[in-house]
Amino acid sequence: MNTAREIRLEASWKKRLEPEFSKEYMVNLRAFLMERKQTRAVIYPPGPRIFNALNSTSFDQVRVVILGQDPYHGPGQAHGLCFSVPLGVPTPPSLLNIFKEIEQDLGIPAPDHGYLRHWAEQGVLLLNAVLTVERGQAGAHQGKGWEQFTDQVVRLLNAEREGLVFLLWGNYALKKGSVIDRDRHLVLTAPHPSPLSASRGFFGCHHFSRTNKWLEEHGMDPIDWSLPVAADMEHI
């Protein structure tokens, strides 16, 4: 990871986040990532995809925020959008459960892939708390500085935007969303969609219909939670 001037970061986010790249925590994070690369560690997602969530949804475009925790740590899975996988990669269990809830909530059948770019293009920020991981090692880059960076993303959205919807699934996301002003934004919470916890309240949470109801009540278009069939989408 290079300096902010060298990183390909969407302009509206770069303007707001550039000061972070000179702070001590980010300097230390950059050094950590360089050291891991020098030891031949396999880091996911690939470098150009680390900031994919921010590059896919500009600051002013954000209407909904879904907070994840870590990127997937299997080969070919992580591409910088939380819960999402590229076309051609099997849909992970947590995302399958998200699709089940959407079908139950809105009657939209599960898609034939797990590539969520269509959501991001509509203003759904798919943000992981930690933006990198190592192959086969869940949580390998936790506590190295990414959390401070993504906390700042949440703080900026909370402070500078109005009427956003934050979907916080699981205790980790709930803690990360503690700074959100509930008087100005809608915060919906539920257990994580993981197979270990989805049956404890994620199923039946109706977050997707509740999100669209809020958006429409505040003069915004609803999110189309369906996904185009894989054959109609570009492979990445």
Buried (B, 14 or more C-beta within 10 A) or exposed (E): BEEBEEBEBBEBBBEBBBEBBEBEBBEEBBEBBEEBEEEEBEBBBEBEBBBBBBBBBBBEBBBBBBBBBBBBBBEEBBBBBBBBBBBEBEBBEBBBBBBBBBBBBBEBEBBEBBBBBBBBEBBBBBBBBBBBBBEEEEEBBBEBBBBBBBBBBBEBBBEEBEBBBBBBBBEBBBEBBEEBEEEEBBBBBBBBBBEEBBEEEBBEBBBBBBBBBBBEEEEBEBBBBBBBEBEEBEEE
